[in-house]
Amino acid sequence: MEHLFNSVAQPYRLTKVANKGAMTAQWVPYGPRFACRLDLTFVRPGKDAVPPAEAGKAPDRVGVLFYTVPNALRASDRIRITEGPALGASFEVRAIPDVAQAYAAGHHMEVQVIEVAQQVATS
């Protein structure tokens, strides 16, 4: 399945950080970057919740993230696309990642993601 991966993502987790003596929450990169496929046109029937339409607001970009690395992604983590078609976009993991089963073992991981505000990168 790796031949279908066209993006590279960096996972982020909300972590408490000491900032001049005060504790603050900050999105911190964790783990290595990993290859993945981000499909923003696919919704898994019966698994993924489609967000309701809201008046006066552009629809959120919702899709499914496919990956094979046994990465410890958790619900509410964020990923930032560092290479690929959605370069620079940030997405929030909406649920616990599912294992797509093959005959004998897990084949790959799938999880619904929704786009969030862009993260500001320091230079």
DOZA-114023 format. One record per residue (C-alpha): residue number from 1; residue in one letter; y, z, x. Coordinates in steps of 0.2 Angstrom, whole numbers. Layout:
BEGIN
nr;rest;v;w;u
NUM;A;Y;Z;X
...
***
This chain:
BEGIN
nr;rest;v;w;u
1;M;0;0;0
2;E;11;2;15
3;H;15;-16;15
4;L;25;-14;-1
5;F;36;-1;6
6;N;54;-8;9
7;S;64;7;11
8;V;65;23;23
9;A;71;39;16
10;Q;77;56;23
11;P;72;71;13
12;Y;85;85;10
13;R;83;103;3
14;L;96;115;-3
15;T;96;129;10
16;K;107;145;12
17;V;117;143;28
18;A;129;156;36
19;N;146;149;37
20;K;158;161;46
21;G;149;176;39
22;A;148;170;22
23;M;132;163;14
24;T;134;145;7
25;A;121;133;0
26;Q;120;116;9
27;W;109;101;8
28;V;100;101;25
29;P;88;87;31
30;Y;70;93;33
31;G;55;84;39
32;P;54;67;46
33;R;60;51;38
34;F;47;42;28
35;A;43;24;22
36;C;43;22;3
37;R;46;10;-11
38;L;60;14;-23
39;D;58;5;-40
40;L;74;7;-51
41;T;67;-4;-65
42;F;50;4;-68
43;V;47;19;-79
44;R;30;26;-81
45;P;25;26;-99
46;G;20;43;-105
47;K;26;52;-89
48;D;44;48;-86
49;A;58;54;-97
50;V;71;41;-100
51;P;89;49;-101
52;P;98;47;-117
53;A;113;35;-118
54;E;130;44;-117
55;A;146;36;-124
56;G;159;32;-111
57;K;147;34;-96
58;A;138;22;-86
59;P;119;24;-87
60;D;111;33;-73
61;R;100;24;-61
62;V;83;31;-64
63;G;67;25;-56
64;V;50;29;-47
65;L;48;33;-29
66;F;31;28;-21
67;Y;26;35;-4
68;T;10;40;6
69;V;16;52;18
70;P;9;70;13
71;N;27;75;13
72;A;31;91;5
73;L;44;84;-8
74;R;47;97;-22
75;A;56;95;-38
76;S;75;96;-36
77;D;74;90;-18
78;R;85;75;-13
79;I;82;60;-3
80;R;94;48;5
81;I;89;30;8
82;T;93;26;26
83;E;85;9;27
84;G;82;-4;13
85;P;90;-12;-3
86;A;98;5;-9
87;L;105;9;8
88;G;115;25;7
89;A;110;30;-11
90;S;105;48;-14
91;F;92;52;-27
92;E;86;69;-34
93;V;67;72;-37
94;R;66;76;-55
95;A;48;82;-56
96;I;33;88;-46
97;P;26;73;-37
98;D;10;66;-44
99;V;-5;60;-34
100;A;-11;43;-39
101;Q;-30;44;-38
102;A;-41;32;-30
103;Y;-60;32;-31
104;A;-63;46;-18
105;A;-46;54;-14
106;G;-28;52;-17
107;H;-21;35;-14
108;H;-2;38;-14
109;M;12;49;-22
110;E;23;45;-36
111;V;38;54;-43
112;Q;53;50;-55
113;V;70;50;-46
114;I;88;49;-53
115;E;103;44;-43
116;V;116;58;-39
117;A;133;58;-31
118;Q;134;51;-14
119;Q;133;63;0
120;V;146;64;13
121;A;140;61;30
122;T;148;68;45
123;S;152;56;60
***
